[in-house]
């Protein structure tokens, strides 16, 4: 009975997180169009302000904040798209690939900076948006901490009966913010998994995500 209650509570939390994500994605979708208008209008204003103007110093700051807002809204729209189908069976490699694209583009980096090696070929019939969100946050942290122009390698495999995603890169440890924020830890928790940061080998850092390989969440394709 206790186990059943725990599973029910975990399922309710998954539903809650997915719902919150879709609400945020819906709001971001509504903001997206007027934000594009603001961006285009600002480009016209920007070109009309000469460098000698006393307020020219604010131009770069305004442009930077508009771009930051656009990155946030675009990310939410893509992580929680309006056409998202709950429980859809999607390959883990495809989910990680989408997360990699979102992570790289959010930082203005080429998607080629992240290499993906899918050794497991697994289908993830759980809530792919939660996994995509968690992996994107981990990859962003890895890209920020990686040495200049060094690739980030994401390997998907099976370890001791668990699905394992290992994100390896040469560089420093990721920002403490990755561990202190409720995400991605809470996302991983509700999926029944664990994650940690360690050193794979000299000069290399490993961010490891593990999810139980059970019929309830992950099936072999």
N, C-alpha and C positions, 0 to 999 in steps of 0.2 A: 504493500500500500504506500509506504514512504517513497519507494523508488518511483511508483506511478505518479505520485504527487510532484516529485522533483522533475520528472519528464514533462508533466503538464505545465509546470511553472516555467521550464526552459522553453517549451513551445510557445507559451504566451509571450515570453520576452522576445523571442525571434519575431513573432508577429508584430509586436510593438515596435521593434527597431526597424523592421521593413516598412511598417506604416509611417513612422516618423520620417524615414528616408524618402518615401514617395511624396509625402507632404512637402518636404524641403525641395525635392526635385520639381514638384509642380509649381511651387513659388518661384524657383529659379527659372523655370520655363517661361513663366509670365513676365519675369524681369528681363529675360534675354532680349526680346525685341526692342523695348525702349532703351535698354543699355546700348544696343548696337547703334541706335539713333544718336545717343549721347556721344559715343565714340566718334562717329562720322562728323557730327557737328563740331566736336572739339578739334578735330583735325583742321577744319576750316578756320576756326578761331586761332589755333596754334600758328598756322601759317601767316595770319594777319598781325601777329604781335611781334614787332621787331625786337632784336636783342637789346636795344637801347632802352626799351620800355621799362619803367621802374618795377612792374609786376612780372617781368619775363622770368624771374627766378622761380615763380610758382608753377610755370608751365610743365616742367619735367615732373614735379611732384604730383600734379593733377593727373598727368598721363599715366604715371606709374600706378596710382590708385585705381584708375579706371581699368587698366589692364589686370590688376589684381582681382578686382570684382568680377571681371569677365572670366578669368580663370576659375574662380570659385563657382560661378553659376554654370559655366560649361561643364565643369567636373560633376556637379550634382545632377545635371540633366543627363549626362552619359552614364553615371553610375546607377541612377534610378530612373531609367527612361519610361515615358508614359506607356510604351507598348510592352513593358516587361511582363513576362508570363511567369507567375509564381509556380515553383516546382518543376520548371522546364529542365530537361536533362541536357546539360551542357558539359563538354569536355573541360577538365581542369586546366589543360594547356591553353584552351581558348580563353578561359576566364583570366588566367595569368597574363596572356597576351594582351587582352583588353586593358588590364590594370597597368601593364608596362607602357602601353601607348599613352594612357592618361597621365601617368607619372612623368614620362619624358616631356610630353607637350606642355604640361603645367609649369615646367621649369625652363621651357624654351630650348630643350635639348633634342637632338635627333633620336628617333626611336631605336636606331642601331646601337646606342650605348648599352642597351639591355639585351643580353643573349638568353634564350630560353631553351633548356634541354628537357624535353618531356620524356622521361624514361619509363613512366608508369602507364600512360595512356588510360586514364581513368575518367569516368563520367561522374559529374557531381549533380545529383538530382535535388540537392538542398537549395537554400536561398543563395543563388549565385551572386546577387548584389552585395550581400554581406561579405562573402569571400573576396569579391572584386575590390570592395572598399578597403578591407583590411590589408590586402596585398598592395594596393596602390600606395597606402600610407607608408608601408615598409619599404617599398621601392623608392619613394620620394626621399625618405630618410637615408637610404643607401646612396642614392645619386648625390645628395648634398654632402655626404661624408667621404665619398670616393675621391681618390687623387685625381687631379686634372687629366681629362681624356682617358682615364682608366675605365674599362668596361665593367658592368655589373652583370653577374651571371646568376640566373635563376634556374635551379635544377629541381624537377618534380620526380619523386620516387616513392618507394615503399620501404619503410624502416621499422623492423620489429612489429609488423602488423598495422602500422599507422601510415597514413598519407603524409609525406614530408615534403615541404618546400624549403629549399636552402638557397638563400640569397647571399652570394659570396662576392666580395670586392676588395681591392687593395686601397687602404686609406685609414682614416681614424674611426673611432667608435661613433655610432650615430648620436644625434642630439639627445640629451636627457629628456627632452620633450616627448620623444616617441614612447617612453615608458611612463611618464607622469600623466599624460592625457588619458581620458577614458577610452579613447580609440587608439590603436586597434585592439588593445587588450580585451575590452568588453565584447567586441565583435567575435573574437576568437573564443572567449568563454562561452558565449551562447551557442556556438557551434560544437562545444564539447572538446575544444582543443587547447593546446598550450603553445607558447612561443618564448624564445630567449635569444639573447645576443651573446656571441662568444668569439673567440679567435680561432679560425680554422687552421692557419699556419702563419709563419712569420710575416708580419705586415698585412695580413688578410683578416677580414672580419666576416663573420657568418651570422646572418639573421635567420633563425630556423623556426618555421611554423609546422606544427604537427596536429593532424586531425585523426580521430579514430576511424579506422577503415572498417565500417560496419554497413550492413544493408540499409541502415537507417539514414545514412548520409552520403556514402560514396560507394559506387559499384564499379567493378572492372568492366571496361567497354568490351 
